[in-house]
């Protein structure tokens, strides 16, 4: 019931800002996405072995690790894996929007966190999230409503959660719909 001249859209948050970009797919097979600055509390040392296990079951799936930073552990076992792609650089907003919009789901395997802008950015595109039970993440990713919460520092739990998303695309779509509707 408001006049259009009294309504303003402030594109300051990830919810609205990232949606302005062209998100036409450029990757030809399904992928799981980790994005954000590479830091020691992000738990990549658990996600990479989880992806190795997942690849055995689902060889068509890839993991894209997108973000700049120094790896705090040895990644040499993973650098030449054809199913893991490292984009270790600053990711411009347009590329980030495309990566998020076209992934199957986002994984936040953090060892420690209070909150995450990554989760909010994923939600901008209604992407379900697998996150660890640290800080405020369980409040952001309500387990079995918007995604899945797993124990931190547990590659097996990460792999099982990822497998459950792939095994049950109807559940994954249900989470996406919950995000879109809230």
N, C-alpha and C positions, 0 to 999 in steps of 0.2 A: 503494500500500500504506500510505498514511498515514491516520490518523484525521482526520476532517473538522475536529475542534476544534484540530488542530495545523497547519492550513493557513490562511494569511492572504493576502489579496489587497490589496496596497498600490497604490491608484490614484493614484500620484504622477507617472507619466510620460504623455506624449501618447498613447502606445499604448493605455492603458486609460482615461485620464481623459475624453478626448473622445468615447469610444464610449457614454457614458451618456445622451447627448442624443437626442431625436427628430430623425431626419434625413429626414423626409418631404420629397420634392422640392417646391419652390415655383417653380422656373424651368422654363419649358416648351420650351426648346430647348437643344441641347448647348453646353457652354461649357468653356473652358480657364481655369484659375485661377492667378493670382499672388496670394499673400497674405503679409503680414508688414509690418513697419514700412517706410515709404517712406524710403529712404536712398540716397545717391549711389552706394554700392558695389553696389546691387541690380540695375543694368543695365536699368532700365525704358526707357531711351532707345533700346535695341535691340529690346526686346520689342514696343513699340507699332508701329514700322514693319514688324516681322515679321508682326504680326497684320493690318496693312493688306494685305500681300501674300497672307496666308492667306485673308482674307475674299473676295478675288477668286475664288479657287478653291473655297471652301466658304462661301458666303454665309449658310448657316444657323448657323454657329458664331459664338460670342461670346467675348470675353475679359472676365473680371471681375478687376479690380484692387482687392483688399480690404486695407486697412490705412491707418493714420494716418501723416501726415508731410507735410513740405513738399516739393513737387516741385522738383527741382534743375535742371530744364530746362523749356523751353516746351512745354506739353501742349495749347495752344490748338487745334492741328490735329486733336486727338483727342477733345476734350471733347464735341463734338456728333455723334460717330460713333455710329450706332445699334447697332453691334456691339461697342462697348467701354463697359463700365460701371465707373465709379470709385466705390468706397465708401470715400472718404477720411475715415475716422473709426476710432475704436476699434471692433473687431469682438468682441462678446461671444462667449464660448465656444460657446454653443448655436448661434448663427448661423454661427460658423466651422465647427463640426462639420457643419452642414447643407451649407455651401458645398463643403467638401472631399468629403464623401460622395457628392455628386451631380455633381461635375465629371467630365469625361472624363479629364483628367490635369492635373498641376501643372507649372508652369514656374518655374525658378529661374535667371534669366539673369545671375547675379552676375558682376561684374567682379573681385571680390575676396571671399574668405571663408575661414575656417578650417574651419567646419562649419555645419550649418543645422538648427535645430529645425523649420523648415518641412518639410524632407524627412521627418523622423521623424513629424510630424503627418500628412503625406500617407500614409505607410506604415500608420498606424493604421487607415486605411480601404482599404488595398491599392491605392492610386492610384499608377500609374507617374509618374515624374518625368523631365522634361528639365532637365538642369543643365549648367552650364558647367565646363570643365576648370580649376578654380581650387581652391586649398587642399585640404581633405579631401573635397570633393564627389565626386570620382570613386571614392573608397573607399565612400561611402554609396550612390551610384547607380552600381552596377556596370553599365557599358555593355552593353546588350543582355541584361541579366539582370533588372534592376529598372526600366530606362528607358534613356535615351540621354544621352550626354555629348557636348557640342558645344564648339567654340572660343568663348572669351569675346569680347564686343564684336563680334558677327557676326550681324546681323539675318537675313541669308540662311541661315546655318546653323540658326538658331532656326526660321525658317519651314519649311525642309526637314525638320527633325526633327518639327515639329508635323504637317506634311502626311503624313509617313510613319506617324505614329500614326493619323491619320484614314483613310488609304488602306488600312491593314492592321489592322483591328480584331481579327483573330485574334492578331496579335503583341502588341497592346496587352493583350488578355486574358491572354496567356501571361505577360507581365510582372506583371500583377496577381496571377496565380496563384503566381508565384515569390515575390512579397512575402508573400502570405497563408501560404505554406507554410514560410517561413523564420522 
